[in-house]
Amino acid sequence: MPTDPTTQNPPVNHAEIPLRSQFADDPDMREIVDIFVTEMPSRIEMLERVWREQQTEELKRLAHQLKGASGGYGFPAVGLVAAQLEQTLQTLGQGGSNGPGGVDSLRRQFEELLSMCKRVTG
Amino acid sequence: MEPIDAKPKLLLIDDQEDIHRLVTARLRHEQVEVVVSSSGAEGLALAKSQRPSAILLDLDMPGMDGFAVLRALKAEPLTTNIPVVIFSANSEADDKVMAFDLGAADFVRKSLDSSSDVAELKARLRAVLRLERLLRLLADRAEVDGLTGLGNRVQFDRRWKQEYSEHVRYGHPLTLLILDLDHFKKINDTYGHPAGDEVLQEFGRIVQSCSRTSDIACRFGGEEFVMILPNTNSQDAVVVADRVRLTLGKTLFPRHPEHSVTCSVGLAGTPLPGTMVSAEQWVEAADKALYAAKHGGRNRVVVGQAGPAAPPVAKAG
């Protein structure tokens, strides 16, 4: 039976879907996942500030940390995006041949990371 | 001596606090106490002071990196035998080769993302800790006298060297006692070896009960025992020696209630100021005092004096 389009769910803004930890229900992990979620706003603030001030080394370090930790807290998607950002920073830093396209990639990935981080929830 | 059953310590050296939290949470139900450090330099100091049973070491750290820490751990006698498990996000072949060449016990990829990652980390740490525990048990057993449970000659040699060095470095008082059962051969010959063994065991118990936790009591061999009393001068050591002697004298041995057992004790305390005495000369001085006790009639304590030109031996109660 063909579905009636008027009864289908309205389009979803993916940027607003909350991200829950894969380990949210694990009693051993609950406490530290909460800490990670609570600290997230200040991490976001740091990312934004570092971006504004164009501190590429610091940005790389923050991305590296998120890459290493997010998966452990149950947010592998955040880790993946952080890894991409770190890689791009690494390539550009080594005088990568991305040119203006490279900087655009960087901005896009940075914003994607920010957006993911803002979705992190307990 | 550290109890063998205390929860082993795992020292985690990683610059990221997230990793400290994640590892601690994941190992909560493992029989291990996680101690964390944020830097190589701090980690090295903690390894020396805390003597963990194993170290989980990150490679990528600012300042002193993992390889530098690993080198330093292996170069330091206090930490060289602590197994080191490298914990690295990078598992490049070159890094692994380097790590193993430098003496790492294992190399685990740094990830706690999946249950298999966590299971692998736990399994590898368990293996390393188990091996360490068994080695420690073996070493301890090699230093223990089977009959009395006191330290054996091997332990005495090691501990005397240690206490002597401490004394030389810091100048705290130190006294060495050598205790020898009187006419022990006669007890064996008259009442049999099991009787002799019981006397040795009981004497071991008496010596233990007269020792403080900081004292080291060993069976030197045969019917000879030693007590190392750190932070103790001769006068106080005489009190300990007499307590042992009198307790033994009052002890009733069921196999030969009519025959009590006595011991002779020779002791040597801190050498006179300005004299240089080697560890061996110190033992000799206590031995000379013991000889004097034996030849002076037995069942007594004699105070010797370590020194190159030792004055005549003084007698004590």
Interface residues (C-beta under 8 A of the other chain):
Chain A: D28 M29 E31 I32 I35 F36 Q65 K67 G68 A69 G71 G72 Y73 P76 G79
Chain B: Q16 D18 I19 R21 L22 A25 R26 R28 H29 A89 K110 S111 L112 D113
